[in-house]
Amino acid sequence: MKISARNILKGTIVEIVKGATTSHVRIDVGGSVVTASITNEAVADLKLEKGKQAYAVIKASDVMVGID
């Protein structure tokens, strides 16, 4: 896979929660979980399922920082 994004995290799908049109795909990346919101059609096209390896590809123009 060649892609312009620089933040590519390989992990394992731990949960897929399907809504009416959008699914939340949770990927365990070394003990931290990243959640992606993608269409149900994309879940079907990629044949995503719990336990399958997948990549969280993060492409953002801004990164926010918060504190307690």
N, C-alpha and C positions, 0 to 999 in steps of 0.2 A: 504494500500500500504506500503510495506517495501522496503526501498531503502538505499543504502550506502551514497548517497549524503547528505550533511548537510544543504545545502541552498535550501530549498523548499518553494516557495512563491505561496500562493493561490490567485487567482484573477479571473477576468472575461475577456473573449476574446472580444476585441473591434474592431478588424479588421483582416481579412485574405486576403492577396494579393498573388494570385497564379501566378507563372511564368511557364516556359516551363516544368521544372522538380522539382522546389523548391518553397515552399510557405513561406512567412513571416507572422508569427502569432504574433499579438500584444496583450499582456495581461496587463490589468490595475491591478496593485497591490497597493492598498491603495493610489491612486492618481499618482503613478509613472507607466510608461509604460515600460515593458520589451518586447523585440522583439526576437523571436526565428526563425531560418531558419531550416525548416524541409522539407522532401520530400512531394510531393503531395500525394503519396501513404499513408504516415503516417497520413496526414490530413483526408483522406477518411477512413482509418482503425479506427481512433479514433473518427470519426463522429464529427469533430470539426466544430463549427459554431459560428457566432457572438452572444454574450449574454450568451454563455455556460460557466460554471465555469471550470477552468483548473488550473494546477500547472505549474509554471516555475521552472524546476529543474536545478540548476546550479552546474556543476561539473567542476572545473578548477584546474590545477596545478599551475597556476600563476595568480596573480591579479596585474594589472598595475595601477599606480597612475599618474595623470597629474595635472598640475596647469596652470593658466592663466599668 
